[in-house]
Amino acid sequence: MKNLIYSVYVILPIILLWGAKFSKGKNFNDGLSLEQTKAFQGFLAICIMLHHIAQKTCASWIQPQSRIVHGLDIFVDMGFLLVSVFLFFNGYGVYKSFHSKENYLNGYFKKRILPVILALYSTTLIFFVARLLIGEKMDAMQVILYLTSIKLCNPNTWYVIVLPFFYLFFYVSFRFIKKDGLAVAATTALVIGYMLLGTRINHNDFWIRGEWWYNCAILFPVGIIFAKFENKIIPFVQKYYWAFLIVFLAAYYPIRIGSRMLGNMFGYYGEGWLPQNVIIMNRRITLLGHSILCTWFVMCWLLMGMKVKIGNKFLKFMGTITLEFYLIHGLFVELFGWQFDGGVRSPHHIKYVIVYVLVVFALGVPSAIVLKRIHEIILGKRKLRDAFKFSLFANRKEYNNSNKTA
């Protein structure tokens, strides 16, 4: 039973490639179509779940040696790389929507920002209730900090706190700057400004509490820039496709090792034993390495996506609940790990990691479906009487509608 966890390395490729179509010869797949990117994000959501479980089972800086159970080690430090793909698609999607949909910025807050904020605070409330039920002690200030998410009640919400700000950067730039290139530059500058601000803030218990809040943020403007020049980039890459693919795949591992070496030499820490200006410099050097690595990682996936079209029914389904699954699965990661985030002992520890994974997934998916339906009712996208008519792969019609409104 202990070694069954290694089966995930067989199951994941099957999930990703089942029903995939390979483009032959000089034919290429539209790897950036909405259908393709949603399916891929559904796959990434599963990988992020494995990343969070890996941190609970085999991250040496989180768990004492006596609690380490190996098996998901590959996923321990992959979180920022996986989220970088989401941020790329966020940037790419918002730019393409702006240029393809008339008056796109009208109602922008309701379409882009409000759903993310709603998902943040609905899951925050769920986590808050869970913390109370398992016996976490809180004073009045802790309650306020948790319910406002100034201190993360749901420990996995940094991404959905940062993303609305990035969307706001885009809105401000494209609302008030009429020249497209300057608006792209302004959005990029604002995101980089956020990253540089992050390097000035020491590790803490509140917002921008660590490097994971900003070490893959560059991919949001990279997605925008890619979208702007897509018509020039794609034909050029297709012309020399195999050379690009070989170079990018061959160089990925050396770049990752180089990035890790920069982290070991400089790093994001140093509070208490280094001058603040040295800490900031070290963080920025490490951040540069991580930004290059994240960009390279995303480009490798884009290159492979030009020849491989994914999108079986399961991935298409997961692509419709990605945000909710991303936010709610962590509840079950915490409930069935050694201890809940914050130090309170978890009510039930699952010994075998493969069982842990299956339980988190089995509870996370229906929870995400329910959350999504509730969010749709609140946002006026679904009527209450239709809210809980479930059909797992259903809903080809629902899937198509979600694509049209993304």
Secondary structure, 3 states (H helix, E strand, C coil): CHHHHHHHHHHHHHHHHCCCEECCCCCCCCCCCHHHHHHHHHHHHHHHHHHHHHHHHHCCCCCCHHHCCCCCHHHCCCHHHHHHHHHHHHHHHHHHHHHHCCCCCCCHHHHHHHHHHHHHHHHHHHHHHHHHHCCCCCCHHHHHHHHHCCCCCCCCCHHHHHHHHHHHHHHHHHHHCCCHHHHHHHHHHHHHHHHHHHHHCCCCCCCCCCHHHCCCCCHHHHHHHHHHCHHHHHHHHHHCHHHHHHHHHHHHHHHHHHHHHHHHHCCCCCCCCCCHHHHHHHHHHHHHHHHHHHHHHHHHHHHHHCCEECCCHHHHHHHHCHHHHHHHHHHHHHHCCCECCCCCECCCCCCCHHHHHHHHHHHHHHHHHHHHHHHHHHCCCCCHHHCCCCCCCCCHHHHHHHHHCC
